[in-house]
Amino acid sequence: MTTSAPTTEGARPRPGGLAWETAAFAGFLLATVGIMMALEGVAALAGDDLFTGRPRYFAELDLKTWGWVHVTVGALTTLVGGALLMGARWARMAGLLLAVVGAVVSFLFVPYFPFWALAAVAFHVLVLWSLCRLIADE
């Protein structure tokens, strides 16, 4: 039995039970990963020594370019994660799209910062699973 949380007049009802918990988990994780990506981008823009040397591979970009990519994707991801927490239905599909984009960006960033890039890919996959489960439960 699924129940709706109490609402005030004019507010959209929030799903109850497991659907809301899954949406909250996905929103929180998406916002957290977005913040971490943005901070990683700021570190790349600052030219921090945290990153490994200049790798030679097919997606080789300047570290500052990767920094702007991470800041942009991270900011968008954080905003969509917040929208998911607020219950916006459009944020589910936007979250799926940004989770895929974030996973690809993180995977391409592996030569620069291997441990965090692989952890970020895992977090994005977890967000994908969570959002797919939420959409399937509707």
Sequence and secondary structure as in RCSB ss.txt:
>XXXX:A:sequence
MTTSAPTTEGARPRPGGLAWETAAFAGFLLATVGIMMALEGVAALAGDDLFTGRPRYFAELDLKTWGWVHVTVGA
LTTLVGGALLMGARWARMAGLLLAVVGAVVSFLFVPYFPFWALAAVAFHVLVLWSLCRLIADE
>XXXX:A:secstr
        TTS     HHHHHHHHHHHHHHHHHHHHHHHHHHHHHTT TTS     STT   HHHHHHHHHHHHH
HHHHHHHHHHHT THHHHHHHHHHHHHHHHHHHTTTTSHHHHHHHHHHHHHHHHHHHHHHHH 
